[in-house]
Amino acid sequence: MTTTDNPILDIRDLTLSFGSLTAVDGVTLRVQEGARHALIGPNGAGKSTLFGVLAGRLRATSGQIFFNGQDVTALSEAERARKGLVRTFQHSSLFLGMSVLDNVRLAVERTISQPKRPWPNPRRDRAVTDAAMTHLESVGLLSRPSSLCGALSHGERRQVEVAMVLACEPRMVLFDEPTAGMSVAETNRFAEIVESLPRKVTVVVVEHDLDIVFRLAERVSVLAAGKLIADGTPEDIRTNDAVQEAYLGTSSNDALFGAAS
Amino acid sequence: MSATNTLSGLTADKPGTPKLLSRSAPRPMLRLLVAVVILLVLVSLPFFLAPYPLSLAGRALAFGLLVVSVDLLTGVMGMPSLGQVAYFGAGAYTAGLVGMHLSTSGVVQLLIGTLAGAALALLTGAVAVRTAGIVFLMITLAIGELAHIGVGSINAVGASNGLAGIPPVSVLPGGEPLVVPGYLYWWVLAVFVIGFCAAAVLNRSPLGRSMRGVRDGELRLRALGQNTYSVKLIAYTIAGGVAGAAGTAWVAQTQFISPGDLGFDMAAFALLSVVLGGAGSLWGPVIGAGLVIFVRDWLGGYIEGRGTLLLGVVFVIAVYVLPRGVAGIKWRSLRRKSSES
């Protein structure tokens, strides 16, 4: 395991308890800048909860989170997003009564314009629209910018989510089950988008589709019952007995990852 | 008015077009034309109406602007409020006091009254917008009631008798007082148009978009890195200013303001107008406001002052027949039309 001196995300002994239930249990993890990192684990392992704590929606019971060398444990969700730590949601969370374009504009406006200016400004608003269209183009949704988000298909909504996250000018994106409910073509498209992201953007993805995990990730961490039980290269994880145990209750490599590997 | 808008909605979107259009169908020329026609009708009212109905129209316009401020919070930002009467009252009392002691100029009263409404909204909103939903509704109810009771106990402003003896406004300082009902009505109309345009500009601004973001998903907006508290507080302050402007128009029309004008029924009628007219659209609630004043003060006159009862009946019917308010009509008929074709 190589550890450089400057991980972009440094999680130290992070714990979140709801009463007697410990959803995240002493997780310590480092993510290198530019990494393509996957977080896997059985249902209920605490993956989404961990994302919630990292993004700031949930408050850690104990432990610390350092982002880009700075302690962000006490910062709000919005403050962390402004520092470049943004997430997508497991269940698409969009502004359903607004157009696709307006959804992305809300994100763009916060980064490059003035979201609280109470009057229009043609020049600046045009720049916002252009940037939003660029982001929509990058996720392949350019054809329907004026559709209401509520009228989109599930896969399209996920694409809007990605466009919004990219519009936040992230340094790190936490994708929470991005391909859940997507068709094979949409899943492929998503993988291509992630692969096309510049290397200065770090990606952490929670994913059940192991094909995607092994396609995208250079490093995989496994969470089970709130604890980090493995962390390593995809190859390490494939052959890790504890991972087999957590997933299947057996240690059959073939059953989990397929005989081909 | 609603008929022309229904028509514009039908022509703007040809049925059978497969592409989904956003709610505000872009047909700027047609919308502008409708707006100009409505404005011309409003401007020409003094030539048709007798003084009493004209004063009623003036009050309806002032009330309509109050309703616009309620709609900015309720419809655009998704935070139903009963507290805008407090800022309406701040504007009205300030304008009345300025008129009695400082200047009879309507412009001066408008500016100071708007600032008073906005300042009070900033102070009280700092607490109120930390809440949401029912709690926000109850806090704004408390704000309205506190203003109502508070102003009724201050002797300097006439306590429960209200502020009487307000001189008629002039437009500019030292100008002719507007004693002719038609001129007075035009001043009220001018204030209404200014306030409505300000709200329309806000609605199309980045802040307006952020306000709709708060309505559709405040948590999501925060996850995008937006400080939603400041969005809500700025919007609340501006809405308070619009309500204050409405108060100055009310006082200019009636030359009288009393705690009864900021009572719970006024707040409830304003919210009712928003629901009747269709929350979120700006023109719909104005029509709702006109309807409320017309039913309560005009029709009510024919049934021995039971206007409020009649209003209740209208409201119940409206909720069943027009679930999305007057502004929702065109879209409903549009959908029916397109399913037939």
Interface residues (C-beta under 8 A of the other chain):
Chain A: A55 R57 S76 E77 A78 E79 A81 R82 V86 R87 F89 S93 L94 F95 L96 G97 M98 S99 D102 R105 L106 A107 E109 R110 T111 S113 Q114 P115 K116 R117 P118 W119 P120 D125 V128 R144 S146 S147 L148 A151 M164 C168
Chain B: K19 L20 L21 S22 R23 V201 L202 R204 S205 P206 L207 G208 R209 S210 R212 G213 R215 D216 G217 L219 R220 L221 R222 A223 L224 G225 Q226 N227 T228 S230 V231 I234 I238
